[in-house]
Amino acid sequence: MNNERIQQLIRFVQEEPGDPFNVYALAMEYMTEQPAQARPYFDDLLTNHPDYLPTYYHAAALYANQGEHEKAHALYDKGIDLARATGKQKTLLELQRAKQALADENEDW
């Protein structure tokens, strides 16, 4: 993780709090080494920018990795609905595959 990049992204978020890309970029920077730090940024995106489609794949994966499979499943569903509504076929397929992989790992559904 690049601390200088983190600080730069935090500044971008502070300067343009309405731009979901900056929040998303910050969440993604945290994902690999400090996923717990990414969660509040994904939660912010889900609450304040629910139409920002890239959020759903990675937020759902984060929740799944933290053992919150039902929350992950619900996020995949929301992302799938949004991708379908906006005609984003590639993202739709990615979300459907990720949801199926999660379901295959957790056959309780």
C-alpha positions in Angstrom: 0.0 0.0 0.0 1.3 3.4 -0.9 0.8 5.8 1.9 1.6 8.8 -0.3 -1.1 7.7 -2.7 -3.5 7.2 0.2 -2.9 10.7 1.4 -3.4 12.1 -2.1 -6.7 10.2 -2.5 -7.9 11.5 0.9 -7.2 15.0 -0.3 -9.1 14.4 -3.5 -12.1 13.1 -1.5 -12.0 16.2 0.8 -11.7 18.5 -2.2 -14.5 16.8 -4.2 -16.7 14.9 -1.8 -19.4 14.5 -4.4 -17.2 12.6 -6.8 -17.7 8.9 -6.3 -14.6 8.0 -8.2 -12.3 9.5 -5.6 -14.0 7.6 -2.8 -13.9 4.4 -4.9 -10.2 4.9 -5.7 -9.5 5.3 -2.0 -11.5 2.1 -1.1 -9.6 0.2 -3.8 -6.2 1.4 -2.5 -7.1 -0.1 0.9 -8.5 -3.4 -0.4 -5.3 -5.4 -0.7 -3.6 -4.7 2.6 -6.2 -3.1 4.9 -9.6 -4.3 3.7 -11.2 -3.2 7.0 -10.2 0.4 6.1 -11.9 0.1 2.7 -15.3 -0.8 4.2 -16.4 2.6 5.3 -15.6 4.0 1.9 -17.6 1.3 0.2 -20.5 1.9 2.7 -20.3 5.6 1.8 -20.6 4.8 -1.9 -23.5 2.5 -1.3 -25.3 5.1 0.7 -24.5 8.3 -1.1 -23.8 7.1 -4.6 -26.0 4.0 -5.1 -25.8 4.4 -8.9 -22.0 4.1 -9.0 -21.9 0.6 -10.5 -18.2 -0.3 -9.9 -18.8 -0.3 -6.2 -21.0 -3.4 -6.2 -18.5 -6.0 -7.3 -15.7 -5.0 -4.9 -18.0 -4.2 -2.0 -19.7 -7.5 -2.3 -16.3 -9.3 -2.5 -15.2 -7.5 0.7 -18.3 -8.5 2.6 -17.9 -12.1 1.4 -14.3 -12.2 2.5 -15.4 -10.9 5.9 -17.9 -13.7 6.2 -21.0 -11.6 5.6 -22.3 -13.7 2.8 -25.9 -12.6 2.9 -24.9 -8.9 2.7 -22.5 -9.8 -0.2 -25.3 -11.7 -2.0 -27.7 -8.7 -1.6 -25.0 -6.4 -3.0 -24.4 -8.6 -6.0 -28.2 -8.6 -6.6 -28.3 -4.8 -6.4 -25.4 -4.5 -8.8 -26.9 -7.0 -11.2 -30.1 -5.0 -11.2 -28.2 -1.7 -11.8 -26.1 -3.2 -14.5 -29.1 -4.6 -16.3 -31.0 -1.3 -16.0 -28.0 0.7 -17.4 -27.2 -1.8 -20.2 -23.7 -2.6 -18.9 -23.5 -6.2 -20.2 -19.9 -6.9 -19.3 -20.4 -5.7 -15.7 -23.6 -7.7 -15.5 -21.8 -10.9 -16.5 -19.0 -10.2 -14.0 -21.5 -9.7 -11.2 -23.5 -12.8 -12.1 -20.4 -14.9 -12.2 -19.2 -13.6 -8.8 -22.6 -14.1 -7.3 -22.6 -17.7 -8.6 -19.1 -18.4 -7.3 -20.2 -17.1 -3.8 -23.3 -19.3 -4.0 -21.2 -22.3 -5.0 -19.0 -21.7 -2.0 -22.0 -21.4 0.3 -24.5 -24.0 -0.8 -26.9 -22.9 2.0 -28.8 -20.7 -0.5 
